[in-house]
Amino acid sequence: MSHPPSAPTPRRNVLEIPTYVAGKSAAPRPGLTSYKLSSNENPYPPLPGVVEAAQAAVAQMNRYPDMGSSALYDALSARLGVPVSDLAAATGSVALIYQLLQAFCEPGDEVVYAWRSFEAYPIAVAAAAATSVRVPLREDGHHDLSAMSAAITERTRVVLVCTPNNPSGPSVTQAELDAFIATVPAHVVVVVDEAYLEFVRMADPVDGVATYRTHSNVIVTRTFSKAYGLAGFRVGYAIAAAPLAGALRAVSLPFGVSGVAQAAAIASLDAEPELLARVDELVSRRAELVAGLTDVGWRVPDPQGNFVWFALGERTTEFAAVADELGITVRPFAGEGARVTVGEPESLERVIELARRFAR
Ligand SMILES: *Cc1c(COP(=O)(O)O)cnc(C)c1O
C-alpha cells in the first residue's frame, strides 16, 4: 500500500531544474582595482537622463506601475516600427523565454537548442516540464543549424537560436537563419534570442525585425540588460506576430515590470545615440582584446557579443583561480571553458596577461 508523502512535494520537473550559477563579483585585492567580467554587464554607469527618469519614478512607489507598460510599448513601437499588438515586455528577456515555453509547450514537448548556450535555457525548459534536446555547437562555436533542424521531431514545439551565442560568441548570418527557418515546420516556434544584437559587426547580420515580419512563427527576444546597461532593472521585450505576442502577455506576471524600470528603459531609448557610441567603444575594445589574445597565442571563436570564450577544457577551474589572483572574475564552465566580458580598459590588459599564462 502506498502512503501519501509526509510533506508537500513539488512536481517532478521542479526537482530536475538545474541551478542558475550567477557570475561572481570580484574579490577585493589590496592595491588592485577589481573587475567583474563574469556576467556580460555593461561597464558604463547609466546616462544622466536615465538616472533622473528613474528617480522621478521612485516617487510613485506607493502606486502600482502602469500594468500595460503603455509608454514603454509606445516608445518601442515607434523605435522599431512594429505595432504594439506585436510586442510583449517582461522582467528581462529570460522572463519572456519562461513565458513562451509555458505558453507553447505541453509537458514532455521538446525544445531544441544549441549547447553550450545560454544557461537559462535548460532551467526554463525544465520549469515548463518540457524536454531539452541539446545539439552540440560546431567546433568553431557556431550553431550547427543543419543538426538542429535534423533534431526536430513531431514532439518539438520550440527551437531556440541564440545569436550571438552566449557563451561561445559567434552569430548566425541572416542567410543561415533564413535557410534554417525554411526547414522548421510552421507550427514550431523559432525563437531568435538577440540579447547582444547591438554588438554585432559582421557581414550579413541577422535582422530580427525583418525576420519576424516574414514569419508568423518567429519570436525575437531582446533586452535592456546588456548594451543598454539596465541589468539591475530587469526589462526585456519580444517581437512576434500578434497571436504569439498576445500569448506571451497572457501568461505574464501582472505588474511585472516596475515603474522605475519602465521609466529607465524609455529614457535609455531616448539616450540611444550616446548608448550606441558606448557600444561602439566596447566593440573596439573587443577588437583590441582579440588582437592582444592573438599576440599571446590564443585564438577565440569569432566574438560578436560583449564577451570572449576560452576553450580551456580541464584547465578551466585553474584559469578562473588565476583570474581571481589578477583581480578579475570570469565565468567558468568547469571542464569546458570560460567566458570573459569585455569591460574596462584596464581589465583588458589583465585578461591578456591571464591568457598569456595559459597560452598553449
Ligand atoms: C543576458 C542574456 C539574456 C537577457 O537576460 P535578461 O533577463 O534580459 O537580463 C537573454 N539571452 C541571453 C543569451 C543572454 O545572455
The ligand as an ORCA input file, in Angstrom:
! r2SCAN-3c Opt
* xyz 0 1
  C      21.818     38.126    -20.766
  C      21.032     37.307    -21.729
  C      19.659     37.467    -21.849
  C      18.910     38.551    -21.151
  O      18.668     38.386    -19.880
  P      17.721     39.415    -19.117
  O      16.752     38.538    -18.431
  O      17.037     40.281    -20.132
  O      18.611     40.184    -18.232
  C      18.958     36.705    -22.755
  N      19.604     35.823    -23.536
  C      20.916     35.665    -23.462
  C      21.580     34.723    -24.386
  C      21.678     36.391    -22.552
  O      22.992     36.194    -22.475
*
